[in-house]
Amino acid sequence: MKQLFNTLFILTTLNLTACANNNSKTEHLASIPEASGISFCQDTKTLIVANDEGTFYELTSSGKILSKHKLGKYDLEGVVCENDRLMFAVEDGAILEVNRKTLKSKELKLKGKGFKLSKKAGIEGIAKKGDLYYLSIQAKKKKDAKLLVVKAGANYAKVIEVINHGIIDSAGLEFHHKKFYVVSDNKDKLYLYDLKKEKVLKKIKLPKFAQEGITFDNNNFVYFADDDGAVFKYHKKDLNIR
């Protein structure tokens, strides 16, 4: 009788474990060392993933790595995929413009009246709306947590506005359906932020991992770059994103 009970207990445990695995809300899409930024390309329906060592990868939405390119000794912290170019956020205060066909690159240093990047801080994320780029500054205190609004020129990137948003460690940024999202590694949260009112509208709790970048595709999926070496994929409804 005892042996039968033990057998039933083991089978029940295995069944519950299998069900839990089948109901998992997350997908480990790919292993990318020190993944620091991610962007969905509208034209090719692929993902561009940047890493801290100056390399970027192109992936399918199912996780197949299509290509890998080394750009140089850059600490890449975010990326925006455009039709003809990739725009990378560089940690020490620049945007790296890369032609998607030739891979020819140009570094655009950040410049602006009254703007100076602290040696203790660095650029952590990038997103684009219209012809303007939004870059986040690494910060451990609310008073230092800022967004730079930047216009990219031929030879440098001009800082035209600074927004104090107060979100600590804002590691990734993205515009999606006219909404602005900020992901924080420190708090394991995704923030919905109103740029006009300059306030947080919603906080979404994320699973615990090293969030470094965020992007959305056209099929209701959201992707995160994980600094510990991964890309994760979720359905928006599983994270209560509308």
BELTA-V182238 format. One record per pair of residues at least 6 apart in sequence whose C-alpha atoms are under 8 Angstrom apart, sorted by the first residue. I is the first residue (numbers start at 1). J is the second residue. Records with the same first field share a line. If there is no record, write none. Layout:
# BELTA-V182238
I->J / J
This chain:
# BELTA-V182238
25->234 / 235 / 238
26->232 / 233 / 234 / 235
27->232 / 233 / 234
28->230 / 231 / 232 / 233
29->62 / 63 / 230 / 231 / 232 / 233
30->63 / 64 / 65 / 230 / 231 / 232
31->229 / 230 / 231
32->49 / 51 / 229 / 230 / 231
33->51 / 227 / 228 / 229 / 230
34->51 / 52 / 53 / 226 / 227 / 228 / 229 / 230
35->49 / 50 / 51 / 52 / 212 / 225 / 226 / 227 / 228 / 229 / 230 / 231
36->49 / 50 / 51 / 52 / 76 / 77 / 78 / 212 / 213 / 225 / 226 / 227
37->49 / 50 / 51 / 76 / 77 / 78 / 79 / 125 / 172 / 212 / 213 / 214 / 225
38->47 / 48 / 49 / 50 / 78 / 79 / 80 / 213 / 214 / 215 / 223 / 224 / 225
39->47 / 48 / 49 / 79 / 80 / 81 / 214 / 215 / 216
40->46 / 47 / 48 / 80 / 81 / 215 / 216 / 217
41->47 / 48 / 81 / 82 / 83
42->82 / 83
43->83
45->60 / 61 / 217
46->58 / 59 / 60 / 61
47->58 / 59 / 60 / 61
48->56 / 57 / 58 / 59 / 79 / 81
49->56 / 57 / 58 / 59 / 79 / 225
50->56 / 57 / 76 / 77 / 78 / 79 / 88
51->75 / 76 / 77
52->74 / 75 / 76 / 77
53->72 / 73 / 74 / 75 / 76
54->70 / 71 / 72 / 73 / 74 / 75 / 76
55->68 / 69 / 70 / 71 / 72 / 76
56->68 / 69 / 70 / 71
57->65 / 66 / 67 / 68 / 69
58->65 / 66 / 67 / 68
59->65 / 66 / 67
60->66
71->105
74->90 / 91
75->90 / 91 / 92
76->88 / 89 / 90 / 91
77->88 / 89 / 90 / 91 / 123 / 124 / 125 / 126 / 212
78->88 / 89 / 90 / 124 / 125 / 126 / 172 / 213
79->86 / 87 / 88 / 89 / 125 / 126 / 127
80->86 / 87 / 88 / 126 / 127 / 128
81->87
84->99 / 100 / 101
85->97 / 98 / 99 / 100
86->96 / 97 / 98 / 99 / 100
87->95 / 96 / 97 / 98
88->95 / 96 / 97 / 98 / 126
89->95 / 96 / 123 / 124 / 125 / 126 / 135
90->96 / 123 / 124
91->122 / 123 / 124
92->122 / 123
93->109 / 110 / 117 / 122 / 123
94->107 / 108 / 109 / 110 / 157
95->107 / 108 / 109 / 110 / 157
96->105 / 106 / 107 / 108
97->105 / 106 / 107 / 108
98->104 / 105 / 106
99->105
107->155 / 156
108->152 / 153 / 154 / 155 / 156 / 157
109->155 / 156 / 157
110->156 / 157 / 158 / 159
111->156 / 157 / 158 / 159
112->158 / 159 / 160
113->159
115->159
121->137 / 138 / 139
122->137 / 138
123->135 / 136 / 137 / 138
124->135 / 136 / 137 / 138 / 170 / 171 / 172 / 212
125->135 / 136 / 137 / 170 / 171 / 172 / 173 / 212 / 213
126->133 / 134 / 135 / 136 / 172 / 173 / 174
127->133 / 134 / 135 / 173 / 174 / 175
128->134 / 174 / 175
129->175
131->151
132->149 / 150 / 151 / 152
133->148 / 149 / 150 / 151 / 152
134->147 / 148 / 149 / 150 / 173
135->147 / 148 / 149 / 150 / 173
136->145 / 146 / 147 / 148 / 170 / 171 / 172 / 173
137->145 / 146 / 147 / 148 / 169 / 170
138->145 / 168 / 169 / 170 / 171
139->145 / 146 / 168 / 169 / 170
140->168 / 169
141->166 / 168
142->165 / 166 / 167 / 168
143->164 / 166
144->164 / 166
145->164 / 165 / 166 / 167 / 168 / 169 / 170
146->162 / 163 / 164 / 165 / 166 / 167
147->162 / 163 / 164 / 165
148->159 / 160 / 161 / 162 / 163
149->159 / 160 / 161 / 162 / 163
150->157 / 158 / 159 / 160 / 161
151->157 / 158 / 159 / 160
152->158
163->198
164->198
165->198 / 199
167->184
168->184 / 186 / 187
169->184 / 185 / 186
170->182 / 183 / 184 / 185
171->182 / 183 / 184 / 185 / 211 / 212 / 213
172->182 / 183 / 184 / 211 / 212 / 213 / 214
173->180 / 181 / 182 / 183 / 213 / 214
174->180 / 181 / 182 / 214 / 215
175->181
176->216
179->192 / 193 / 194
180->192 / 193 / 194 / 195
181->190 / 191 / 192 / 193
182->190 / 191 / 192 / 193
183->189 / 190 / 191 / 211 / 212 / 213 / 214
184->190 / 191 / 211 / 212
185->209 / 210 / 211 / 212
188->205 / 206 / 207 / 208 / 209 / 210 / 211
189->203 / 204 / 205 / 206
190->203 / 204 / 205 / 206
191->200 / 201 / 202 / 203 / 204
192->200 / 201 / 202 / 203
193->199 / 200 / 201 / 202
194->200 / 201
204->239 / 240
205->239
206->239
209->226 / 228
210->226 / 227 / 228
211->224 / 225 / 226 / 227
212->224 / 225 / 226 / 227
213->224 / 225 / 226
214->222 / 223 / 224 / 225
215->222 / 223 / 224
216->222 / 223
220->235 / 236
221->233 / 234 / 235 / 236
222->233 / 234 / 235 / 236
223->231 / 232 / 233 / 234
224->231 / 232 / 233
225->231 / 232
226->232
236->242
